[in-house]
Amino acid sequence: MNKSEARKKSKEARKKLSLEEIEEKSLAIANNLLRLATLPEARQVWDKTYYHIFLPIVEQNEVDTEFILQILAGKDKEVVISKSAFDTREMSHFLLTDNTKIVKNEYNIPEPVNGLPVPTEMIDVVFVPLLAYDKQGNRVGYGKGFYDKFLSQCKPDVIKVGLSFFEPEEQIEDVIETDVKLDFCVTNKEIFKF
């Protein structure tokens, strides 16, 4: 399966989800993220300080990360969110605090208006949005390359955790050198390690 086929399949599957299903599955994903602490090969995920998370595009039926934000707050972690510059395909990162003002951009992506900048090299764990992924950890996003660019700028040992409502595809065939693989993908049913 190529990226555009995987993208289309996932978008169609997401469209069929009700708001209740999204909430239920998102909560299950958050609970499975907590299970990472019990897996020897994934224990280090919760031992870090700076966690980058995406705020969902509700109109695209993305995973609701509110439950994960609650976990991070409960664990006293530093939460980082981003703002995207579509002209340069660069993301700038900011600390999420009680004073952070968030507005939707023209693509309905919730973003911080301003805040305390966080250098990319300080980020320890990235919860990665995706449309599809395969059993080798290759991820398919919306095709703009924001996350591949961002992840390639992170420190080499940054932990990349995809979040998905769906099982992995067998294989994404048109992977290129600049595509950054996931370390884990957490669904509402299970945890995949790559």
C-alpha positions as CSV (number, residue, x, y, z in Angstrom):
1,M,0.0,0.0,0.0
2,N,1.4,3.4,-0.8
3,K,1.0,6.6,1.3
4,S,-1.9,8.1,-0.6
5,E,-3.9,4.9,-0.4
6,A,-3.1,4.6,3.3
7,R,-4.1,8.2,3.8
8,K,-7.4,7.8,2.0
9,K,-8.3,4.6,3.8
10,S,-7.6,6.2,7.2
11,K,-9.5,9.4,6.5
12,E,-12.5,7.4,5.4
13,A,-12.3,5.2,8.5
14,R,-12.0,8.2,10.8
15,K,-15.0,9.9,9.2
16,K,-17.2,7.0,10.3
17,L,-16.3,7.4,14.0
18,S,-18.9,9.1,16.2
19,L,-17.8,11.7,18.8
20,E,-18.6,9.0,21.5
21,E,-16.3,6.5,19.8
22,I,-13.5,9.1,19.5
23,E,-13.8,9.9,23.2
24,E,-13.9,6.3,24.2
25,K,-11.0,5.2,22.0
26,S,-8.9,8.3,23.0
27,L,-9.4,7.4,26.7
28,A,-8.3,3.8,25.9
29,I,-5.2,5.1,24.1
30,A,-4.3,7.2,27.2
31,N,-4.8,4.2,29.5
32,N,-2.5,2.1,27.2
33,L,0.1,4.9,27.3
34,L,0.2,4.4,31.1
35,R,0.8,0.7,30.5
36,L,4.1,1.6,28.8
37,A,5.5,2.0,32.3
38,T,5.0,-1.7,32.9
39,L,6.9,-2.8,29.8
40,P,10.7,-3.2,30.3
41,E,11.5,-1.9,26.8
42,A,9.2,1.1,27.2
43,R,9.7,2.1,30.8
44,Q,11.9,5.0,30.0
45,V,9.0,6.8,28.2
46,W,7.7,8.1,31.5
47,D,11.1,8.9,33.0
48,K,11.6,12.1,31.0
49,T,10.9,15.8,31.5
50,Y,9.8,17.5,28.2
51,Y,6.8,15.9,26.4
52,H,5.7,17.3,23.0
53,I,2.0,16.7,22.3
54,F,-0.3,17.7,19.5
55,L,-3.7,19.3,20.0
56,P,-6.2,17.5,17.9
57,I,-7.9,18.8,14.7
58,V,-11.4,18.0,15.8
59,E,-12.7,18.4,12.2
60,Q,-10.3,15.6,11.2
61,N,-11.5,13.2,14.0
62,E,-8.0,13.0,15.4
63,V,-7.1,11.3,18.7
64,D,-8.3,13.6,21.5
65,T,-5.1,14.2,23.6
66,E,-7.0,15.8,26.5
67,F,-6.7,12.6,28.5
68,I,-2.9,12.4,27.9
69,L,-2.6,16.1,28.9
70,Q,-4.2,15.1,32.2
71,I,-1.8,12.3,32.7
72,L,1.2,14.6,32.0
73,A,-0.1,17.2,34.4
74,G,-0.6,14.5,37.0
75,K,3.0,13.4,36.6
76,D,4.3,16.9,36.8
77,K,5.8,16.8,33.3
78,E,6.7,19.8,31.1
79,V,4.3,19.9,28.2
80,V,5.3,21.4,24.8
81,I,3.0,22.3,22.0
82,S,3.7,23.7,18.5
83,K,2.9,26.4,16.0
84,S,3.3,25.6,12.3
85,A,4.7,28.0,9.7
86,F,3.2,26.8,6.4
87,D,5.6,28.9,4.3
88,T,8.7,27.3,5.7
89,R,7.2,24.0,7.0
90,E,8.9,24.7,10.3
91,M,7.4,24.1,13.7
92,S,8.2,26.4,16.7
93,H,7.6,24.9,20.2
94,F,6.2,26.5,23.3
95,L,5.7,25.4,26.9
96,L,2.0,24.8,27.6
97,T,1.1,26.7,30.8
98,D,-2.2,27.9,32.4
99,N,-1.6,31.2,30.7
100,T,-1.2,29.8,27.2
101,K,-3.7,31.3,24.8
102,I,-4.7,28.8,22.0
103,V,-6.4,29.7,18.8
104,K,-7.2,27.6,15.6
105,N,-5.2,28.5,12.5
106,E,-6.7,28.5,9.0
107,Y,-6.4,24.7,8.9
108,N,-8.3,24.3,12.2
109,I,-5.0,23.3,14.0
110,P,-5.2,24.6,17.6
111,E,-1.9,26.5,18.2
112,P,-0.4,28.7,21.0
113,V,-0.5,32.4,20.2
114,N,2.7,33.0,22.2
115,G,4.5,31.6,25.2
116,L,7.9,30.4,26.5
117,P,9.9,29.0,23.5
118,V,11.3,25.5,24.0
119,P,14.4,24.5,21.9
120,T,13.8,21.3,19.9
121,E,16.8,19.6,21.5
122,M,15.2,19.8,24.9
123,I,12.2,17.6,23.9
124,D,12.5,14.1,25.3
125,V,9.2,12.4,24.1
126,V,7.0,13.3,21.1
127,F,3.4,12.0,20.8
128,V,3.1,11.9,17.1
129,P,-0.2,12.4,15.1
130,L,-0.6,10.2,12.1
131,L,-3.1,9.0,9.6
132,A,-1.6,5.5,9.1
133,Y,1.5,3.5,9.9
134,D,3.0,0.1,9.1
135,K,4.4,-2.8,11.0
136,Q,7.9,-1.4,10.5
137,G,7.1,1.9,12.3
138,N,6.8,4.0,9.1
139,R,4.3,6.8,9.6
140,V,1.9,8.5,7.2
141,G,0.7,12.0,8.0
142,Y,-1.1,14.6,5.9
143,G,1.9,14.8,3.5
144,K,3.3,18.2,4.3
145,G,6.4,16.9,6.1
146,F,6.2,19.0,9.2
147,Y,6.7,16.2,11.6
148,D,9.5,14.5,9.6
149,K,11.3,17.8,9.6
150,F,10.7,18.4,13.3
151,L,11.7,14.9,14.4
152,S,14.9,15.0,12.3
153,Q,15.9,18.1,14.3
154,C,15.3,16.4,17.7
155,K,18.1,14.8,19.7
156,P,18.9,11.3,18.5
157,D,17.4,9.5,21.5
158,V,14.0,11.4,21.4
159,I,11.2,8.8,21.9
160,K,8.6,8.9,19.1
161,V,5.2,7.6,20.1
162,G,2.5,7.4,17.5
163,L,-1.2,7.5,18.5
164,S,-3.8,5.8,16.4
165,F,-7.3,4.4,16.4
166,F,-6.3,1.7,13.9
167,E,-4.1,-1.3,13.4
168,P,-0.9,-0.9,11.3
169,E,-0.8,-1.6,7.6
170,E,1.4,-4.5,6.5
171,Q,3.8,-2.2,4.7
172,I,3.9,1.3,3.3
173,E,5.8,1.0,0.1
174,D,6.8,4.5,-0.9
175,V,8.9,5.4,2.2
176,I,11.7,7.8,1.5
177,E,15.0,8.5,3.3
178,T,13.7,11.7,5.1
179,D,10.7,9.8,6.7
180,V,11.3,9.4,10.4
181,K,10.2,6.1,11.9
182,L,8.2,5.7,15.2
183,D,9.6,3.9,18.2
184,F,6.1,2.9,19.4
185,C,2.5,3.3,18.3
186,V,-0.3,3.1,20.9
187,T,-3.8,2.3,19.8
188,N,-7.0,1.8,21.9
189,K,-6.3,-1.9,21.8
190,E,-2.6,-2.5,21.9
191,I,1.0,-1.2,22.0
192,F,3.3,-1.7,19.0
193,K,7.1,-1.5,19.4
194,F,9.3,-1.0,16.4
